Amino acid sequence: MRRLLTGSLALLCALLATPAVGQTPAAAAPPAQPIRQVDFDAAVKQAIERNPSVAAAATSIDRAEALLQGTRSAIRPTVSGSIASTTLNSSRGFEGTVTQPQTQATFGVTAAVPVLAPSRWASVNQARDQVEVSRFSAAEVQQQIGVAAAQAYLSVIAVKRQVEVNEQALESARAHLDYAQKRLEGGAGSRLNQLRAAQEVSSGELRIENTRLLLRRAQEALGVLMAENGPVDTSGEPNLETAANIDEAAWMAARPDLRTQNAAIRANERVVGDSRFDWYPNATAAFTPVYVAPAGLFQPSRGWAFTVQFAQPIFDAGSRRSQTALRNVALSQSKFQLTSLELQARSDVRFAQETIASAERALTTARLASQQANEVLRITTSAFQVGATTNIEVIDAQRSAQDAETSAAIAQDELSRARLNLLVALGRFPR
């Protein structure tokens, strides 16, 4: 902002009413606790490894694998046992011979295996496809957490730059106040010039305090994303350079969202192709040994049965056809979604490239403007010291220099974020 608030009327009145001229000492702050510093790659890696959202996404893989195990069990042999006890009101028989005891227990074991189950076999492959989709989805969540951590890291750096700008501006304002104070004490300056300089110092201290609080907030946000129990600070600038040659086929295949969508399409294509198995016959073979105690006249104590059961769908009122239609609709929707994602991905890459070019030009201009503003401040200060101008021009030059430094810091942050966005759009982040 070109014209910052330089102080309130109450502050000015208080300064005018103060008999002694000088800077009000700030309240002593408690000693700051040391904050852990990490580099860019370590911060992103830890966020991906320890953030709870990534762990929650991994549970979807476990769920898909559990469903796969359940589907596999439907095509594997099963063994079950049974015990039955029957008590009649009296035994059965004729001519003194008991044919059916009053109480009889039957012990049986049944082993069954599906020998022809096309739809079940297809379900296993379909469940395996869902495991693949879940893994790609988890990778997509990892990218999102990594990008969030990277943005938080850049935010900390951006606020630290602003703290440096404000500290430099405060140092300049204090130097001007010291000069105005000495002139006032020597009888060459005015009370008004000293108050203007003191007001700039107070405003600068307020900006410093606010910016340091913003820095702590950014550090806390980075710590939360990294699953740290406390704030985390940055230890250096990240390397976000991108190769000049960009192959569309390569980066399309690297983007997690496109990989997830392609996996979903393959899964839906298999489901549609397997719809024909709904009309295939099914067969199950079962072997059941039986032990009966006590044995009856017409029922031996030991026996077994082998059964082969076939089933063939002949007529369906429409449920299978409606399921097939719904599967085709799901396949079409997934393809449309892929087309939409590809269009957005190409737009992301183009816009990120344009943003980088624009940010580089803006940064060059901002740095030049900062140099020019600092030169204006130097000349204005020299002119004021020889009485060629007033301190109003000095204060205005100080504000202009601070605004120019702030603009340069913002331009640097925009360039870093643009480079990060290009890496994300190309599927090259996290590395």
LOMITI-522608 format. One record per residue: x, y, z of N, C-alpha, C, O in turn. Coordinates in steps of 0.2 Angstrom, whole numbers, plus 5000, padded with zeros to 4 digits. Layout:
% residues N
XYZXYZXYZXYZ ...
END
This chain:
% residues 431
500449945000500050005000500450065000500950075004 500350114995500750174995500750215001501250235003 500150225003500050275009499850235015499250215016 500350215019500150175025499950215031500050275031 499550195035499350235041499950245045500350195048 500150305046500750325050500650335057501050355061 500050335060499850345067499250365068498950395063 498950365074498250385075498350455079498850475081 497750495079497750555082497950555090498250595092 497750505093497850495100498650485101498850515106 498950455097499650445097500050505096500550525100 499850545091500150615090500050665096500450695098 499450665099499250705105499750685111499950725114 499850615111500250595117500950615116501250635121 501150615110501850635109501950715110502450735113 501450745108501450825109501450835116501750885118 501150795120501050815127501650785131501750805137 502050755128502650725132503250775132503450795127 503450795138503950845139504650815137505050855134 504750755138505450725136505350695129504850655128 505850705125505850675118506250615118506850615121 505950565115506350505115505850445113505250455112 506150385112505750335110505550295116505850275121 504850275116504550235122504850165121504750135116 505150145126505450075126504850025126504350025129 504949975122504449915121504449875127505049865130 503949845129503949795134504349735133504449715127 504749715138505149655137504849595135504349575139 505049565130504649495128505049435131505649445132 504649385132504949325135505449295130505349305124 505949265133506449225128506049175123505649135126 506249185117505949145112506249075112506849065113 505749025112505948955111506248935105506048965100 506848895104507148885098506648845094506248795096 506548855087506148825082506548785078507048805075 506348725077506648675073506648695065506148725063 507248695062507348715055507348655051507748605052 507048655045507148595040507148625033506948685032 507448585029507448615022506848595018506448555021 506748615012506148605008505948535007505448515009 506448495005506348425003506148385009505748345009 506548395015506348365021505648375024505348335026 505448445023504848465025504248425021503748395024 504348425015503848385010503848315012503248285012 504448285013504448215014504148195020503748145021 504248235026503948215032503248225032502848185035 502948275029502248285028501948225025501348205027 502248205020501948145016501948085021501448045020 502448075024502548015028502148015035501847965037 502048075038501748075044501048115045500748105050 500848145040500248185040499648135041499648085037 499148145045498648095046498148085040497848035039 498148135036497748125030497948075025497648035022 498648065025498948015021498847945024498647905020 498847945030498747875033498047855032497847795031 497547905033496847895032496747865024496347825023 497047895020497047875013497247805012497047775008 497747785015498047725015497547665017497647615015 497147685022496647635024496147615018495847565018 496047655013495647635007495947585004495647535001 496647575004496947525000496847455004496747405002 496947465011496747405015496047385014495947325014 495647425014494947405013494847375006494447315005 495147395001495047364994495447294994495147244991 495947284998496247224998495847175002495847115001 495547195007495047155011494447135007494247075007 494247175003493647154998493947104993493547064991 494547114991494847064986494846994989494746944986 495146994996495146934999494446895000494346834999 493946945001493246915002493046884995492646834995 493246924989493046894983493346834981493046784978 493946824983494346764982494046704985494046644983 493846714991493546664995492946634992492746574993 492546664988491946644984492146584979491746554977 492746584977492946534972493446484975493646444971 493546484981493946434984493546374988492946394989 493746314989493446264992493146284999493546325003 492646265001492346275008492246205011492046155008 492346205018492246145022491846165028491946215031 491246125029490846145035490646075038490546025035 490546085044490246025048489646035051489446095052 489245985052488545995055488445935060488645875059 488045945065487845895070487045905071486845965072 486645855070485945855071485745805075485945745074 485345815080485045765085484245765084483945815085 483945715083483245705082482945655087483245605088 482445685091482145645096481445635094481045685094 481145575093480445555092480045545098480345535104 479445545098479045525104479145455106479045435112 479345415101479445345102479845315096479845345091 480145255097480545225092480045205087479445185088 480245195081479845165075480145095073480745085074 479645055071479844985069479244945068478644965069 479344875067478744835066479044765068479644745067 478544725070478744655072479344645077479744605076 479344695081479844695086480544725084481044715088 480544745078481244765075481144845075480744875072 481644875077481744945077482044975071482644955069 481645015067481945035061482145115062482645135058 481845145067482045215068482145225075481645225079 482745235078482745245085482445305087482345355084 482245305094481945365096482345425096482145485095 482945425098483445475098484045455093484345405094 484145495088484645485083485145545082484845595081 485745545082486245595080486545585073486745525072 486545635070486945635063487445685063487445745064 488045655061488645695060488845695053488945645050 488945765050489145765043489645815042489745865046 490045815037490545855034490345865027490345825023 490345935025490245945018490845985015491046045018 491145965010491645995006491446014999491245974995 491346084998491146104991491646144988492046184991 491646144981492046184977491646204971491346164968 491746274969491446294963491846264957492446294957 491646224953492046204947491846244941492246244936 491346284941491146324935490846384938490246384940 491246444938490946504941491246564937491646604940 491046574931491346634927491246704931491746744931 490646714933490546774936490946794942491146844944 491046734946491446744952492146754950492546794954 492446714945493046724943493246794941493746834942 492746824937492746894935492746944941493146994940 492446924946492346974952493046984955493247034958 493446924955494146934958494546984954494847024957 494546984947494947034944494647104944495047154945 494047104945493747174946493947204953494047264954 493947154958494147184965494947194965495147244968 495347164961496047184960496147244957496547284958 495647264952495647334949495547384954495847444954 495147374959494947424964495547434968495647494971 495947384970496547394974496947444970497247484973 497047434963497547474960497247544960497647594961 496547554959496247624959496447654966496547714967 496347614971496447644978497147664979497347714983 497647624976498347644977498447714973498847754976 498247724967498247784964497947844967498247894968 497347824970497047884974497447904980497447964982 497747854984498147864989498747914987498947954991 499047894981499647934979499348004977499748054978 498748014975498548084974498448124980498548184980 498248084985498148124992498848144994498948194997 499348094993500048114995500248174992500648214995 500148184985500348244981499948304984500348354985 499348294986499048354989499348374995499448434997 499448335000499848345006500548375005500748425008 500848345000501548374998501548444996501948484997 501048454991500948524989500748574994500948634995 500248554999500048595004500748615009500748675011 501148565010501748575014502248625010502548665013 502248615004502748655000502448735000502848775001 501848734999501548804999501648835006501748895007 501548795012501648825018502348845019502548895023 502848805017503548825017503648885013504048925016 503348895007503448955004503149015008503449075007 502649005011502349055015502749085020502849145022 503149035024503549055029504149095026504349145029 504449075020504949115017504749185015505049235017 504149185013503849255011503749305017503949355016 503449275022503449315028504049335031504149395033 504549295031505249305033505549365029505849405032 505449365023505649415018505349485020505649535021 504649485022504349545024504549565031504649625032 504749525035505049545042505749575040505849625043 506149555036506749585034506649655031506949705033 506149665027505949725024505749775029506049835030 505349755034505049795039505649815044505649875047 506149765045506649785050507149835047507349875050 507249825040507649875037507349945037507649995038 506649945036506350015036506350045043506450105044 506249995048506250025055506950055057507050105060 507450015054508150045055508250105052508550155055 508050115046508050185043507650235047507950295047 507050215049506650265053507050285059506950345061 507350235063507650255069508250295068508450345072 508650285062509150335060508950405059509250455061 508350405056508150475055507850505061507950565062 507550465066507350495072507950515076507950565079 508550475076509150495080509350565077509650605081 509350575070509650635067509150695069509450745071 508550685069508050735071508150755078508050815080 508250705082508350715089508950755091508950805095 509450745088510050785089510050855086510250895089 509650865080509550925078509150965083509251025084 508650935086508150975090508550985097508451045099 508950945099509350965105509851015104510051055108 510151015097510651065096510351135094510651185092 509651135094509351205092509251215085508951265083 509451165080509351175073508751145070508551165065 508451095074507851065072507251085075507251135079 506651055073506051075076505751015079505850955078 505251035084504850985088504450945083504350885084 504150975078503750945073504150885069503850835068 504750905067505150855063505250795067505250745065 505450815074505650755078504950705079505050645079 504450735080503750695081503650655075503450605075 503750685069503550645063504050585062503850535061 504650595064505150545064504950495069505050435068 504750515075504550465080503950425078503950365080 503550465075502850425073503050375068502750315068 503550385063503750335059504050275062503950215060 504450285068504750225071504150185075504250125075 503650225078503150185081502750145076502550085078 502650175070502250135065502650075063502350025062 503350085062503750035060503749975065503749915063 503749995072503749945077503149905077503149845078 502549935075501949905075501949855069501649795070 502149875063502249825058502649765059502449715057 503249785062503649725064503249675069503349615068 502949695074502549655078502049615074501949555075 501649645070501149615066501449555062501149505061 501949575058502249535054502649475057502549415054 502849485063503149425067502649375069502749315069 502049405071501449365072501249325066501049265067 501249355060501049315054501549265053501449205050 502249275054502749225053502649165058502649105056 502449175064502349125069501749085066501749025067 501249115064500649075061500849035055500648975055 501249065051501449025045501948965047501848905045 502348975053502748915055502348865058502448805058 501748885062501348835065500948795060500848735060 500748825054500348795049500848745046500648685044 501448755045501948715042502048655047502048595045 502048665053502148615058501548565058501648505059 500948595058500348555058500348505052500248445052 500548525046500648485040501148435040501048375038 501648445044502248405045502048355051502448315052 501448365054501348325060501848335066501948285069 502048395066502548415072502148445077501648475076 502348435084502048465089502348525091502648535096 502348575086502648635087502748675080502648635075 502948735080503048765074503748745071504148715074 503748755064504348735061504548785056504148825053 505248805056505548855052505848825046506048765046 505948875041506348855035507048865036507348905040 507448825032508248835033508548855026509148855026 508148865021508448885015507948895009507348875010 508148915004507748924998507648854994508148824993 507048834992506948774988507148784981507148834978 507348724978507548724971506948704967506748644967 506648744963506048734960506048744952505548754949 506648734950506848744943506548684939506448624941 506248694933505948644928506348644922506548694919 506448584919506748574913506348614907505748614907 506748634902506448674897505948634893505448654890 506248574891505848524886505348494890505448454895 504748494888504148464892503848424887503548444882 503848354888503448304884502748294886502648274892 502248304883501548304885501348234887501048224892 501548184883501448114884501748094891501448054895 502348114892502648094898502348124905502248094909 502248194904501948224910501148204911500948204917 500848184906500148164907500148094910499748084915 500648054909500647984912500947994919500847944923 501248054921501548064928501048094933501148084939 500448124930500048154935499648104939499348064936 499648114945499248064949498448064948498148014948 498148124947497448124945497248084939496748054939 497748094934497548064927497747984928497347944925 498247974932498347894933497747864937497547804935 497447904942496947874945496347864941495947814941 496147914936495647914932495747854927495247824925 496347854924496447794919496347724922496047684919 496547724928496447654932495647644933495447584932 495247694934494547694935494247674929493747634928 494447694923494247674916494347604915493947574913 494947584916495147514915494647464919494447414917 494547484926494147444930493447444927493147394927 493147504925492447504922492447464916491947434914 492947464912492947424905492947354907492647314903 493347334912493247264914492547244916492347184914 492247284920491647264923491147264917490747214917 491147304912490747304906490847244902490347204900 491447224901491647164897491447104901491247054897 491447104907491247044911490547034912490246984915 490147084909489447074910489147014907488646984909 489446984902489246924898489246864903488846814902 489646864908489746804912489146794916488946744919 488646854917488046844921487646794918487146764921 487746774911487246724908487646654907487346614904 488246654910488546584909488346544915488046564920 488346474913488146424918488646424924489246444923 488346394930488746394936488746314938488146284937 489246294941489246224943489646214950490146244951 489346174955489646164961489646094963489146064962 490246074965490346004967490445994974490746034977 490045944978490045944985490145874987489845824984 490545854992490645784994490445795002490745835006 489945745004489745745011489745675014489345635012 490245665018490245605022489745615028489745665031 489345555030488845565036488945505040489145445038 488945515047488945465052488345475056488145525059 487945415057487345415061487345365066487645315066 487145395072487245345078486545365083486445415084 486245305085486345235082486045235075485645275073 486245185072486045175065485345145065485145105069 484945155060484245125059484245065054484845055051 483745035054483744975049483844995042484144955038 483545045040483645065033484145125032484245155026 484545145037485045195037485645175040485645165046 486145165036486845135039487145185043486945245043 487545165047487945215052488445255048488545315050 488645235043489145275039488945275031488645225029 489045335028488845345021489145405019489445445023 489045425012489345485009488845495003488545455000 488945565001488545584995489045634991489345674994 489045624985489345664980488845704976488445664972 488845764976488345804972488645854967489145894969 488445854961488645904956487945944954487545914952 488046014955487446054954487546104949488046144949 487146104943487246154938486646204938486146184940 486846264936486346314936486446354930486946384929 485946374926485946404920485446464920484846444920 485546524920485046574919484746564912485046564907 484046564912483646564906483246624904483346644898 482946644909482546704908482646754913482646734919 482646824912482746874917482346934915482246954909 481946954920481447004918481747074916481447124914 482447084917482747144915483247164920483647214919 483347134926483847154931484547154928484947204929 484747104925485447094922485547144916486047174916 485047154912485147204907485147274910485547314907 484847294915484847354918485547364922485847424922 485847314925486447314927487047334922487447374923 486947294916487347314911487347384908487847414907 486747404908486647474906486947524911487347574909 486947514917487247554922487947554922488347604923 488247494921488947484920489247524914489747554914 488847524908489047564903489047644904489447674902 488547664908488447734910489047754914489347804913 489247714919489847724923490447734919490847774920 490547684914491147684910491147754906491647784905 490547774903490547834899490747894903491047944901 490447894909490547954914491347954916491548014916 491647904917492347904919492747924913493247964914 492547914907492947934901492848014900493248044898 492248034901492048104901492548144906492748194905 492548114912492948144917493648144915494048194917 493948094912494648094910494748154905495248184905 494248154900494348214895494348284899494748324897 493948294904493948354907494548364911494848424911 494848314914495448314918496048334913496448374915 496048304907496548314903496548394900497148424900 495948414899495948484897496148534902496548584901 495948514908496148564914496948554915497248604917 497248494914497948484915498348524910498848554912 498148524904498448564899498448634900498948674899 497848654903497748724904498248744910498448804910 498248704915498648714921499448724919499748764921 499648684914500348684912500448754908500948784909 499948764904500048824900500048894904500448934904 499548894909499548954913500148954918500349014919 500348894920500948904925501548924921501948964924 501648904915502248934911502149004910502649044910 501549034908501449104907501549144914501849194913 501349114919501449144926502149154927502349204930 502549104926503249104927503549164923503949204926 503449164917503649214913503449284915503949334915 502849294917502649354920502949374926503149434927 503049324931503249334937504049354937504249394940 504349324932505049344931505149414929505549454931 504749434924504749504922504549554928504849604929 504049534931503849574937504349574942504449634945 504749524944505249524949505849574946506149604950 506049564940506549614937506349684938506749724940 505749704937505449774937505449794944505649844946 505249744949505149764956505849774959505949824963 506349734957507049744960507349814957507649844961 507149824951507449894949507049944952507449994954 506449944953506049994957506350004964506350054967 506549944967506749944974507449984974507550024979 507849964969508550004969508450074968508750124971 507950094963507850164962507550204968507750254970 507050164972506850194978507350204983507350254987 507750154984508350164989508750224987509050254992 508950234981509350284979508950354980509350404982 508350354979507950414980507950434988508050484990 507950374992507950384999508650415001508750465005 509150384998509850415000509950484998510250525002 509750504992509750574990509350624994509550674996 508750594995508250644999508550655006508550705009 508850595009509150605016509750655016509850695020 510150645011510750695010510550765009510750815012 509950775005509750845004509450875011509550935012 509050825015508850855021509350875026509250925030 509850835026510450855031510750915029511050945033 510750935023511051005021510551055021510651115019 509851045023509351095023509051105016508651155016 509151065011508851075005508151045004507751064999 507851015009507150985009506950975016507350985021 506350955017506050945024506050865025506150825021 505950855031505850785033505250745031505250685031 504750785028504150755025504350715019504150665018 504850745015505150715009505550655011505450595008 505850655017506250595019505750545021505950485019 505250555025504850505027504450475021504350415021 504250515016503950495010504350445006504150395004 505050465006505550425002505650355006505750305003 505650355013505650295017505050245015505150185014 504450275015503950235014503950205007503750145006 504150245002504150224995504650164995504550114991 505250174998505750124998505550055001505650004999 505150065007504850005010504349975005504349915005 503950015002503449984998503749944992503549894990 504249974989504649944984504949884986504949834982 505249874992505549814994504949764995505149704994 504449784998503849734999503649714992503549654992 503549754987503349724981503849674978503649634975 504549694979505049644976504949574980505049524977 504849574987504749514990504149474988504149414987 503549514987502949484984503149454977502849394976 503449484973503649464966504049394967503949354963 504549394971504949334972504549274975504649224972 504049294979503549234981503149214976503049154975 502849254972502449234966502849194961502549144958 503449214960503849174955503949104958503949054955 504149094965504249024968503548984967503648924966 503049014969502348984968502248964961501948904960 502349004957502248984950502648924947502448884944 503248924950503748864948503448804951503448754948 503248814957502948754961502348724957502248664956 501848774955501248754951501448714945501048674943 501948744942502148704935502348634937502248584933 502748624942503048554944502448514946502348454944 501948544949501348504951500948484945500648434944 500848534940500448524934500748474930500448434926 501448464930501848414926501848344929502148304927 501548344936501648284939502348264942502448204943 502748314942503448304945503548324952504148334954 502948334955503048354962502448314966501948314964 502648284972503348284975503848244971503648194967 504448254972504948224968505048144970505448114967 
END
